[in-house]
Amino acid sequence: MTGKALFGLTLAALLTGCTAHSGVAEPEQACAAQNRMIQTTLYFGLSRPAGPAITSKEWQGFVDTDVTPRFRDGLTVFDARGQWLGSDGNVAREPSKALVLIHDRNDTSEREIEALRAIYKTRFAQESVMRVDQNVCVQF
C-alpha cells in the first residue's frame, strides 16, 4: 500500500470516529442558557529559569493577593507535574499548579484572566502560563 493510500485510509478512519455519537450532549445543545459557562484552566510552573523554586508561601500569596480578588465566587487549585519540549529540544519537567476558574464569557473575565497570566509571568520570571478554555454546563 502506498503512503498516500495509507494516509487516506487513516484519515477516513479518523473522520469516521469524529462523526460517531458519543452519547454525551454538547453543553450548548443540552444546557439551559443560564447554566452555560466557561471553564478556564491555567497551568503555572513552579520553577524559575534561574534561582530557587517558587515556594508554597509565594504561590499562596499570588492566590490570595491576585487571584481571589478577581474571582471571589470561587476557584480550584490542583498540584500538577508539567512536561513540555523546550526550544532547546530537551524535555523540561517541573512541579506546577493548575488553577480552574468557572466564569461567564465576558470582557471582564477575559481581562482578569489575562492579568493573572501577565502578573505571574512577570513576578516569577516565567516564559508562559498555559491557558485552556472549554464550554461547560454548570449546576449548583
C-alpha positions in Angstrom: 0.0 0.0 0.0 1.4 3.4 -0.9 1.9 6.1 1.7 -0.9 8.2 0.0 -3.3 5.3 0.2 -2.4 4.6 3.8 -2.8 8.2 4.7 -6.2 8.3 3.0 -7.4 5.2 5.0 -6.1 6.6 8.2 -7.8 10.0 7.5 -11.1 8.2 6.7 -10.9 6.2 9.9 -10.3 9.4 11.9 -13.1 11.3 10.3 -15.5 8.4 10.9 -14.6 8.5 14.6 -15.3 12.2 14.6 -18.9 11.7 13.4 -19.8 8.9 15.8 -22.2 10.0 18.5 -20.6 9.7 22.0 -23.9 9.8 23.9 -22.8 12.9 25.7 -24.7 16.0 24.7 -22.7 19.2 23.9 -23.3 21.9 26.5 -24.9 24.3 24.0 -27.5 21.7 23.0 -28.5 20.2 26.3 -27.7 23.0 28.7 -30.1 25.8 29.7 -28.8 29.2 28.8 -28.4 30.3 32.4 -26.1 27.3 33.1 -23.7 27.8 30.2 -20.3 29.0 31.5 -16.7 28.8 30.6 -14.1 26.7 32.4 -10.6 28.1 32.2 -7.7 26.1 33.5 -4.4 27.9 33.9 -1.1 26.0 34.4 1.6 27.7 36.4 5.1 26.3 36.5 6.8 26.4 39.9 10.4 26.5 38.7 12.3 29.7 37.9 14.7 29.8 35.0 17.4 31.0 37.3 17.0 30.9 41.1 15.0 29.0 43.7 11.7 27.3 43.0 8.5 29.2 43.7 7.6 28.4 47.3 4.2 27.4 48.7 4.1 30.7 50.5 4.8 32.7 47.3 2.1 30.6 45.4 -0.4 31.2 48.2 0.4 34.9 48.2 -0.3 35.0 44.5 -3.6 33.3 45.0 -4.6 35.5 48.0 -3.5 38.8 46.5 -4.1 38.4 42.8 -6.5 35.5 42.1 -9.1 35.6 44.8 -9.9 39.3 44.5 -10.6 38.8 40.7 -12.6 35.5 41.2 -14.4 35.8 44.5 -17.1 33.3 43.6 -14.6 30.5 43.9 -11.7 28.6 42.3 -9.9 25.3 42.5 -6.2 24.6 42.6 -4.6 21.2 41.9 -1.0 20.2 42.2 0.4 19.0 38.8 3.6 17.9 37.1 4.2 19.7 33.9 6.3 18.4 30.9 7.0 20.0 27.5 9.5 20.1 24.8 11.7 23.2 25.3 13.0 25.4 22.5 16.4 23.8 23.0 15.0 20.3 22.0 15.1 18.9 25.6 12.1 17.7 27.6 11.6 20.0 30.5 9.8 18.9 33.6 8.6 20.8 36.7 6.1 20.8 39.5 3.1 23.0 38.6 -0.2 24.3 39.8 -3.4 24.0 37.8 -6.0 26.8 38.6 -9.5 26.1 37.5 -11.9 29.0 37.1 -15.6 28.7 36.2 -16.9 32.0 34.8 -19.2 33.8 32.4 -17.8 34.6 29.0 -17.4 38.4 29.1 -14.8 41.1 28.7 -14.2 41.4 32.5 -13.4 37.7 32.9 -11.1 37.8 29.9 -9.3 40.9 31.2 -8.8 39.4 34.6 -7.5 36.1 33.4 -5.0 37.7 31.1 -4.0 40.0 34.0 -3.3 36.9 36.1 -1.1 35.4 33.4 0.8 38.6 32.9 1.4 39.1 36.7 2.6 35.6 37.2 5.0 35.7 34.3 6.5 38.9 35.4 6.7 38.2 39.1 8.1 34.7 38.8 10.2 35.1 35.5 8.0 32.6 33.6 8.1 32.3 29.8 4.4 31.3 29.7 1.3 30.3 31.6 -0.7 27.8 29.6 -4.5 28.5 29.2 -7.2 26.0 28.3 -10.8 27.1 27.8 -13.9 25.0 27.3 -17.6 25.4 27.4 -19.3 23.7 30.4 -22.8 23.3 31.8 -22.8 24.2 35.4 -25.5 23.5 38.0 -25.4 24.1 41.7 
